């Protein structure tokens, strides 16, 4: 572990660096084990050099209710490859041997964590080097279940805010949120439609009026151009489905990765990162 940087401290340190550089960050989502454990590990280990500021890793689950068809398919590929929650943590642990500074956030659903054992999961996640959690099906009313125990261990609990989160609901959403706030730019499932930058900017300002935390914006960001536009109004742009689609389109008839998949995906990430970085000077950090 980097000297002086604790588990959740990596997220704060990264956003502090971004603020000093006057630019937004790039957050990428990929499901652990998609399309197979070896390829997934190689891709994730290559993300920092490709320009990713925070890595969001999906914990595959059979019933991902908030995810669109692309990420659902990625989760099923990961499960078919033998990915388990234990192996997700092993992947993070392996990553930490190479990289001690890039924040890692695990995203998923409570069911696998519950069956793993919540307290055991949090202890193992902390030991592996996880910095934050996004558990989409645990509302603020259930904070004692996982959120508060995570915070007690120094693991950030990152909450989703949506276009339907009104001013009455927002304080509850923000109450125990740490690390950053994930603003879902559109209603519905991931990977469908595109965000409206003007509306996103207004929503980000509304959230900032009630919280000092950075605001990352995701759902519907697929191209470098879209990522760059979001980078002008948010603290980070989150890209997921577009990368998962790249994996899906680079598999042979038997579902095995074609040669060049890893390099092609990392090139796609680099283009996203370049666009986000080129928006510097216009990002309101």
C-alpha positions as a Markdown table, in Angstrom:
| # | Residue | x | y | z |
|---|---|---|---|---|
| 1 | Unk | 0.0 | 0.0 | 0.0 |
| 2 | Unk | 1.2 | 3.5 | -0.9 |
| 3 | Unk | 2.7 | 5.3 | 2.1 |
| 4 | Unk | 0.1 | 7.6 | 3.7 |
| 5 | Unk | -2.8 | 6.5 | 1.5 |
| 6 | Unk | -5.4 | 4.3 | 3.1 |
| 7 | Unk | -8.1 | 2.3 | 1.4 |
| 8 | Unk | -10.7 | 5.0 | 0.8 |
| 9 | Unk | -7.8 | 7.6 | 0.6 |
| 10 | Unk | -6.9 | 6.5 | -2.9 |
| 11 | Unk | -10.2 | 7.9 | -4.2 |
| 12 | Unk | -9.8 | 11.2 | -2.4 |
| 13 | Unk | -6.2 | 11.5 | -3.5 |
| 14 | Unk | -7.1 | 10.8 | -7.1 |
| 15 | Unk | -9.8 | 13.5 | -7.2 |
| 16 | Unk | -7.4 | 15.9 | -5.5 |
| 17 | Unk | -4.9 | 15.3 | -8.2 |
| 18 | Unk | -7.5 | 15.8 | -10.9 |
| 19 | Unk | -8.6 | 19.1 | -9.3 |
| 20 | Unk | -5.1 | 20.3 | -9.2 |
| 21 | Unk | -4.7 | 19.5 | -12.9 |
| 22 | Unk | -8.0 | 21.2 | -13.6 |
| 23 | Unk | -9.5 | 18.3 | -15.4 |
| 24 | Unk | -12.1 | 15.7 | -15.0 |
| 25 | Unk | -11.3 | 12.0 | -14.6 |
| 26 | Unk | -12.2 | 8.9 | -16.6 |
| 27 | Unk | -13.8 | 6.0 | -14.8 |
| 28 | Unk | -14.3 | 2.7 | -16.7 |
| 29 | Unk | -16.5 | -0.2 | -16.0 |
| 30 | Unk | -15.7 | -3.8 | -16.9 |
| 31 | Unk | -17.2 | -7.0 | -15.5 |
| 32 | Unk | -14.6 | -9.2 | -13.8 |
| 33 | Unk | -14.0 | -12.4 | -15.7 |
| 34 | Unk | -15.5 | -11.1 | -19.1 |
| 35 | Unk | -14.9 | -12.8 | -21.5 |
| 36 | Unk | -12.6 | -15.0 | -19.4 |
| 37 | Unk | -10.5 | -14.6 | -16.3 |
| 38 | Unk | -7.1 | -14.3 | -18.1 |
| 39 | Unk | -8.3 | -11.8 | -20.6 |
| 40 | Unk | -10.2 | -9.8 | -18.1 |
| 41 | Unk | -7.2 | -9.6 | -15.8 |
| 42 | Unk | -4.9 | -8.4 | -18.6 |
| 43 | Unk | -7.3 | -5.7 | -19.6 |
| 44 | Unk | -7.9 | -4.4 | -16.1 |
| 45 | Unk | -4.1 | -4.3 | -15.5 |
| 46 | Unk | -3.7 | -2.3 | -18.6 |
| 47 | Unk | -6.3 | 0.4 | -17.8 |
| 48 | Unk | -4.1 | 2.8 | -15.8 |
| 49 | Unk | -1.5 | 3.1 | -18.6 |
| 50 | Unk | -4.3 | 3.7 | -21.1 |
| 51 | Unk | -5.4 | 6.7 | -19.0 |
| 52 | Unk | -8.1 | 5.5 | -16.7 |
| 53 | Unk | -8.2 | 7.4 | -13.4 |
| 54 | Unk | -10.6 | 5.1 | -11.4 |
| 55 | Unk | -11.4 | 1.5 | -12.2 |
| 56 | Unk | -14.9 | 0.2 | -11.6 |
| 57 | Unk | -15.1 | -3.6 | -11.6 |
| 58 | Unk | -18.4 | -5.4 | -11.9 |
| 59 | Unk | -19.1 | -8.4 | -9.6 |
| 60 | Unk | -21.0 | -10.7 | -11.9 |
| 61 | Unk | -24.5 | -11.7 | -10.9 |
| 62 | Unk | -27.2 | -13.7 | -12.6 |
| 63 | Unk | -30.0 | -11.1 | -12.2 |
| 64 | Unk | -28.5 | -7.6 | -12.7 |
| 65 | Unk | -31.7 | -5.6 | -12.7 |
| 66 | Unk | -30.2 | -2.1 | -13.3 |
| 67 | Unk | -28.0 | -3.2 | -16.2 |
| 68 | Unk | -28.8 | -3.2 | -19.9 |
| 69 | Unk | -28.4 | -6.2 | -22.3 |
| 70 | Unk | -24.7 | -5.5 | -22.9 |
| 71 | Unk | -23.6 | -5.7 | -19.3 |
| 72 | Unk | -26.1 | -8.5 | -18.5 |
| 73 | Unk | -24.4 | -10.5 | -21.3 |
| 74 | Unk | -21.0 | -9.7 | -20.0 |
| 75 | Unk | -21.9 | -10.9 | -16.5 |
| 76 | Unk | -23.2 | -14.2 | -17.9 |
| 77 | Unk | -19.9 | -14.6 | -19.9 |
| 78 | Unk | -18.0 | -14.0 | -16.7 |
| 79 | Unk | -20.0 | -16.5 | -14.7 |
| 80 | Unk | -19.6 | -19.0 | -17.5 |
| 81 | Unk | -15.8 | -18.5 | -17.4 |
| 82 | Unk | -15.9 | -19.5 | -13.7 |
| 83 | Unk | -15.7 | -16.0 | -12.1 |
| 84 | Unk | -16.8 | -15.9 | -8.5 |
| 85 | Unk | -16.8 | -13.2 | -5.8 |
| 86 | Unk | -13.7 | -14.8 | -4.3 |
| 87 | Unk | -11.9 | -14.6 | -7.7 |
| 88 | Unk | -13.0 | -11.0 | -8.1 |
| 89 | Unk | -11.1 | -10.2 | -4.9 |
| 90 | Unk | -8.2 | -12.3 | -6.0 |
| 91 | Unk | -8.1 | -10.2 | -9.2 |
| 92 | Unk | -8.0 | -7.0 | -7.2 |
| 93 | Unk | -5.3 | -8.4 | -5.0 |
| 94 | Unk | -3.2 | -9.3 | -8.0 |
| 95 | Unk | -3.7 | -5.8 | -9.5 |
| 96 | Unk | -2.5 | -4.3 | -6.3 |
| 97 | Unk | 0.9 | -6.0 | -6.6 |
| 98 | Unk | 1.4 | -3.9 | -9.8 |
| 99 | Unk | -0.5 | -0.7 | -8.9 |
| 100 | Unk | -0.8 | 0.7 | -5.5 |
| 101 | Unk | -2.4 | 4.1 | -6.4 |
| 102 | Unk | -5.3 | 3.6 | -8.9 |
| 103 | Unk | -8.6 | 3.5 | -7.0 |
| 104 | Unk | -10.7 | 0.4 | -7.5 |
| 105 | Unk | -14.5 | 0.4 | -7.0 |
| 106 | Unk | -16.5 | -2.8 | -7.0 |
| 107 | Unk | -20.0 | -2.5 | -8.4 |
| 108 | Unk | -22.8 | -5.0 | -8.2 |
| 109 | Unk | -25.7 | -6.4 | -6.2 |
| 110 | Unk | -26.1 | -7.4 | -2.6 |
| 111 | Unk | -27.1 | -11.1 | -3.1 |
| 112 | Unk | -23.6 | -12.4 | -3.8 |
| 113 | Unk | -22.2 | -10.4 | -0.9 |
| 114 | Unk | -24.9 | -11.7 | 1.4 |
| 115 | Unk | -24.1 | -15.3 | 0.5 |
| 116 | Unk | -20.4 | -14.6 | 0.9 |
| 117 | Unk | -21.0 | -13.1 | 4.3 |
| 118 | Unk | -21.1 | -9.3 | 4.5 |
| 119 | Unk | -18.6 | -8.9 | 7.3 |
| 120 | Unk | -16.2 | -11.4 | 5.8 |
| 121 | Unk | -16.6 | -9.8 | 2.4 |
| 122 | Unk | -15.7 | -6.4 | 3.7 |
| 123 | Unk | -12.7 | -7.7 | 5.6 |
| 124 | Unk | -11.5 | -9.6 | 2.5 |
| 125 | Unk | -12.2 | -6.6 | 0.2 |
| 126 | Unk | -10.2 | -4.3 | 2.5 |
| 127 | Unk | -7.3 | -6.8 | 2.5 |
| 128 | Unk | -7.4 | -7.1 | -1.3 |
| 129 | Unk | -7.2 | -3.4 | -1.9 |
| 130 | Unk | -10.7 | -2.4 | -2.7 |
| 131 | Unk | -11.4 | 1.3 | -2.2 |
| 132 | Unk | -15.1 | 1.7 | -2.7 |
| 133 | Unk | -18.4 | -0.2 | -3.3 |
| 134 | Unk | -21.5 | 0.5 | -5.4 |
| 135 | Unk | -24.3 | -1.8 | -4.4 |
| 136 | Unk | -27.2 | -0.7 | -6.5 |
| 137 | Unk | -30.0 | -2.6 | -4.7 |
| 138 | Unk | -29.2 | -1.4 | -1.2 |
| 139 | Unk | -31.2 | 1.9 | -0.5 |
| 140 | Unk | -30.1 | 4.3 | 2.2 |
| 141 | Unk | -32.7 | 2.8 | 4.6 |
| 142 | Unk | -30.5 | -0.3 | 4.7 |
| 143 | Unk | -27.3 | 1.5 | 5.5 |
| 144 | Unk | -26.7 | -0.7 | 8.6 |
| 145 | Unk | -26.5 | -3.8 | 6.4 |
| 146 | Unk | -23.4 | -2.9 | 4.5 |
| 147 | Unk | -22.8 | 0.8 | 4.1 |
| 148 | Unk | -21.9 | 1.7 | 7.7 |
| 149 | Unk | -19.7 | -1.4 | 8.3 |
| 150 | Unk | -17.9 | -0.6 | 5.0 |
| 151 | Unk | -17.3 | 3.0 | 6.1 |
| 152 | Unk | -16.0 | 1.7 | 9.5 |
| 153 | Unk | -13.3 | -0.2 | 7.6 |
| 154 | Unk | -12.3 | 2.7 | 5.4 |
| 155 | Unk | -14.1 | 1.5 | 2.3 |
| 156 | Unk | -16.1 | 4.2 | 0.5 |
| 157 | Unk | -19.8 | 3.5 | -0.1 |
| 158 | Unk | -20.7 | 5.3 | -3.3 |
| 159 | Unk | -24.4 | 6.0 | -3.9 |
| 160 | Unk | -26.3 | 6.5 | -7.2 |
| 161 | Unk | -28.3 | 9.7 | -7.8 |
| 162 | Unk | -30.7 | 9.8 | -10.7 |
| 163 | Unk | -32.8 | 12.3 | -12.6 |
| 164 | Unk | -35.8 | 11.2 | -10.4 |
| 165 | Unk | -33.9 | 11.8 | -7.2 |
| 166 | Unk | -35.7 | 15.0 | -6.1 |
| 167 | Unk | -34.6 | 17.5 | -3.5 |
| 168 | Unk | -36.6 | 15.7 | -0.8 |
| 169 | Unk | -34.9 | 12.4 | -1.4 |
| 170 | Unk | -31.4 | 13.7 | -2.2 |
| 171 | Unk | -30.3 | 14.3 | 1.4 |
| 172 | Unk | -31.0 | 10.7 | 2.2 |
| 173 | Unk | -29.0 | 9.5 | -0.7 |
| 174 | Unk | -26.1 | 11.7 | 0.2 |
| 175 | Unk | -26.1 | 11.0 | 4.0 |
| 176 | Unk | -23.5 | 8.2 | 4.2 |
| 177 | Unk | -22.1 | 8.5 | 0.7 |
| 178 | Unk | -18.3 | 8.8 | 0.5 |
| 179 | Unk | -15.6 | 8.8 | -2.2 |
| 180 | Unk | -17.8 | 10.3 | -4.9 |
| 181 | Unk | -21.4 | 10.5 | -6.0 |
| 182 | Unk | -22.4 | 8.5 | -9.1 |
| 183 | Unk | -25.0 | 10.5 | -11.1 |
| 184 | Unk | -27.0 | 8.3 | -13.5 |
| 185 | Unk | -27.5 | 10.6 | -16.4 |
| 186 | Unk | -30.7 | 9.0 | -17.6 |
| 187 | Unk | -33.6 | 7.0 | -16.3 |
| 188 | Unk | -33.8 | 3.3 | -17.3 |
| 189 | Unk | -31.1 | 0.7 | -17.8 |
| 190 | Unk | -27.4 | 1.1 | -18.8 |
| 191 | Unk | -26.3 | 1.2 | -22.4 |
| 192 | Unk | -29.5 | 2.7 | -23.9 |
| 193 | Unk | -29.7 | 6.3 | -25.2 |
| 194 | Unk | -27.3 | 9.2 | -24.7 |
| 195 | Unk | -27.2 | 11.8 | -22.0 |
| 196 | Unk | -28.1 | 15.5 | -22.5 |
| 197 | Unk | -25.1 | 17.5 | -21.4 |
| 198 | Unk | -27.1 | 20.6 | -20.5 |
| 199 | Unk | -29.5 | 18.6 | -18.2 |
| 200 | Unk | -26.5 | 16.7 | -16.7 |
| 201 | Unk | -24.8 | 20.0 | -15.9 |
| 202 | Unk | -27.9 | 21.3 | -14.1 |
| 203 | Unk | -28.1 | 18.0 | -12.1 |
| 204 | Unk | -24.5 | 18.1 | -11.2 |
| 205 | Unk | -24.8 | 21.7 | -9.9 |
| 206 | Unk | -27.9 | 20.7 | -7.9 |
| 207 | Unk | -25.9 | 17.8 | -6.2 |
| 208 | Unk | -22.9 | 20.0 | -5.6 |
| 209 | Unk | -25.1 | 22.5 | -3.7 |
| 210 | Unk | -25.8 | 19.7 | -1.2 |
| 211 | Unk | -22.5 | 17.8 | -1.1 |
| 212 | Unk | -18.8 | 18.6 | -1.4 |
| 213 | Unk | -18.1 | 15.2 | -2.9 |
| 214 | Unk | -17.0 | 14.9 | -6.5 |
| 215 | Unk | -19.7 | 13.9 | -9.0 |
| 216 | Unk | -19.1 | 11.2 | -11.6 |
| 217 | Unk | -21.6 | 10.9 | -14.4 |
| 218 | Unk | -22.4 | 7.6 | -16.2 |
| 219 | Unk | -24.9 | 5.7 | -18.3 |
| 220 | Unk | -25.1 | 6.4 | -22.0 |
| 221 | Unk | -21.5 | 7.7 | -22.5 |
| 222 | Unk | -20.1 | 5.7 | -25.4 |
| 223 | Unk | -17.9 | 7.9 | -27.6 |
| 224 | Unk | -14.8 | 10.1 | -26.9 |
| 225 | Unk | -16.8 | 13.1 | -27.9 |
| 226 | Unk | -19.6 | 12.3 | -25.4 |
| 227 | Unk | -17.0 | 11.7 | -22.7 |
| 228 | Unk | -15.3 | 15.0 | -23.4 |
| 229 | Unk | -18.6 | 16.9 | -23.2 |
| 230 | Unk | -19.5 | 15.3 | -19.8 |
| 231 | Unk | -16.0 | 16.1 | -18.6 |
| 232 | Unk | -16.8 | 19.8 | -19.0 |
| 233 | Unk | -19.6 | 19.7 | -16.4 |
| 234 | Unk | -18.7 | 16.8 | -14.1 |
| 235 | Unk | -15.8 | 15.6 | -12.1 |
| 236 | Unk | -15.5 | 12.3 | -14.0 |
| 237 | Unk | -17.1 | 10.5 | -16.9 |
| 238 | Unk | -18.0 | 6.9 | -16.5 |
| 239 | Unk | -17.9 | 4.5 | -19.6 |
| 240 | Unk | -19.0 | 0.9 | -19.3 |
| 241 | Unk | -21.4 | -0.5 | -22.0 |
| 242 | Unk | -19.3 | 0.7 | -24.9 |
| 243 | Unk | -16.3 | -1.3 | -23.6 |
| 244 | Unk | -18.4 | -4.4 | -22.8 |
| 245 | Unk | -19.7 | -4.2 | -26.3 |
| 246 | Unk | -16.2 | -4.1 | -27.7 |
| 247 | Unk | -15.5 | -7.4 | -25.9 |
| 248 | Unk | -18.7 | -9.0 | -27.2 |
| 249 | Unk | -17.9 | -8.0 | -30.8 |
| 250 | Unk | -14.4 | -9.4 | -30.5 |
| 251 | Unk | -15.3 | -13.0 | -29.7 |
| 252 | Unk | -15.2 | -16.0 | -32.1 |
| 253 | Unk | -18.0 | -18.4 | -32.7 |
| 254 | Unk | -17.1 | -20.3 | -29.6 |
| 255 | Unk | -17.0 | -17.2 | -27.4 |
| 256 | Unk | -13.3 | -17.1 | -27.2 |
| 257 | Unk | -11.5 | -13.7 | -27.5 |
| 258 | Unk | -10.0 | -13.0 | -30.9 |
| 259 | Unk | -6.4 | -12.0 | -31.2 |
| 260 | Unk | -6.0 | -8.3 | -30.6 |
| 261 | Unk | -9.0 | -7.8 | -28.3 |
| 262 | Unk | -6.9 | -6.6 | -25.4 |
| 263 | Unk | -5.0 | -4.0 | -27.5 |
| 264 | Unk | -8.1 | -2.8 | -29.3 |
| 265 | Unk | -10.0 | -2.3 | -26.1 |
| 266 | Unk | -7.1 | -0.4 | -24.5 |
| 267 | Unk | -6.8 | 1.8 | -27.6 |
| 268 | Unk | -10.5 | 2.6 | -27.2 |
| 269 | Unk | -9.9 | 3.5 | -23.6 |
| 270 | Unk | -7.0 | 5.7 | -24.6 |
| 271 | Unk | -9.2 | 7.6 | -27.0 |
| 272 | Unk | -11.8 | 8.2 | -24.3 |
| 273 | Unk | -9.0 | 9.3 | -21.9 |
| 274 | Unk | -7.5 | 11.7 | -24.4 |
| 275 | Unk | -10.9 | 13.4 | -25.0 |
| 276 | Unk | -11.6 | 13.7 | -21.2 |
| 277 | Unk | -8.1 | 15.2 | -20.7 |
| 278 | Unk | -8.5 | 17.6 | -23.7 |
| 279 | Unk | -11.5 | 19.2 | -21.9 |
| 280 | Unk | -9.2 | 20.6 | -19.2 |
| 281 | Unk | -9.7 | 24.3 | -18.5 |
| 282 | Unk | -13.4 | 23.9 | -19.1 |
| 283 | Unk | -14.2 | 21.3 | -16.4 |
| 284 | Unk | -15.7 | 22.9 | -13.3 |
| 285 | Unk | -13.7 | 21.2 | -10.6 |
